[in-house]
Amino acid sequence: MNNFDSIQVKFENTEFFPSPFANTKVVPFVTSYFEILKSAVDKVNTEYFWFFSSFINMKTIDLDYIPKQQASQLHVWYNTHPKGGTNKEGNVMLVPTKQFKEQMNTMQGLRDFKDIIYHAHNNLYQAVISKIAFDLSDPISSYNKNKQYYTWLFNKELDIKHVPNFYPSFWEGVRMYSWGETNDIMLVPKQENVKQFHDIKRKVHYDLDYPTKQMDIIFISEDNPSAGKQYNELKEKFPRAKWSKGKHLSQTLAYMAAAAASKTEYFFAVPTKYESLDKINFSLQPDRLMRPCHCVFGSYDPEMDLEYGQVGVSLFNKGLIMKGLKPTKEQFKFLYPTQIVD
C-alpha cells in the first residue's frame, strides 16, 4: 500500500466503511466534493492523495496504484456493476496535490480539471440505494418513510426494469434526478421538511421512454333523463369511461363511489353539467412532484357570465377522496352516487 495522504468524506444516513489507510483525515460531507477538496488540500503533505467517500468499500480498489512518473492527471474510479449504479463522476479519486492547488481557483467545478483519467471498475462496492415503488396518489409519503441519503422512487405501475443503472454525483452539489415525461422515476436526496418534490431546488431531468397509464374517466349523475345520452357521447369519444349513477345521497358518498370504481390513483370526474368535452385534455397526468391534491378545470356559465371550478371536469386524487379530507385551498372535495356502468 502506498503512503499517500487520504481524505475520507463521511456521509450521514448510509452505510459506512472504515478507511484502510492509517493517515486518513475524515471530514463531513458539506455542499460538494469540489468545495471539500479546496478546503482540505492545504493540509495534504504528499505528492498525491486519496479522496473517497465513506460509503465506498476501498478494499475493492488497487491501493498500491502509482500514477506514471511526472503524471499530473486526476484519477477517478467509478462502478460499472449493474446492481451498484453507474456514474463516471465517481467517489474514489487519486488527486495530484500541486496541480489541483494550481487549478482550483480558476475552476468552476471539479469536472473542469484539465486532465482527468476515468477508471471503470466492474465491481466497485458502493452503498446500494433502495428502490421503492410509490403510489401515485401520494409519492411523497414513500420518500419520507425512507431515511437513507438517497431514495429511488418509481411508479408502482411501472416495471422496475425501467429504473436506470445510475448513481448520484457529489462532485458539484446534491441534486434530485428524474426521468421521463411524467417523472415516474426519481432519485431523491434526503432533506428535511420536504412537503413536495418541488421544494428541492436543484434538479436534473433526463429523457426516458416508458409506458404511462391513462387516468380513468368517471361520469357522475343522479337519475337525470338525459344522463344516458350524455354518457353514451362520452363513451363513444373515450371508451375507457365508466358511469357512476344512482339516487343522490350525498356528495361524499357519491364521489367515494366514483373513486371506488376507478382503477387508477387519479380519475377524471365528469358531472352532468359539463361543457364541451373538446375543451378537456383527458390525457393530462398529475404532477408527481406536487403534494397530493386535486386538479380542477374551470367552467364558464355564459348566462351568468361567471366562472366556476366546481361544476366542470376535475382530476381527483383517489386517496384524498377515500380519506374524506375536508376542503382546504389546496385540497377540496365534492362527492355523489352508487351504481357503476362500465
BELVEN-V944561 format. One record per helix or strand of 2 or more residues. SS is the DSSP state (@ for helix, = for strand). FROM is the first residue (numbers start at 0). TO is the last residue. If there is no record, write none. Layout:
[[SS/FROM/TO] [SS/FROM/TO]]
This chain:
[[=/4/9] [=/23/27] [@/32/42] [=/47/52] [@/57/59] [=/73/78] [=/91/95] [@/96/102] [@/109/111] [=/115/120] [=/130/133] [@/135/144] [=/149/154] [@/159/161] [=/175/178] [=/184/188] [@/196/198] [=/202/205] [=/215/220] [@/226/236] [=/240/244] [@/250/260] [=/265/270] [@/276/278] [=/294/295] [=/298/300] [=/305/307] [=/313/316] [@/317/322] [=/338/340]]
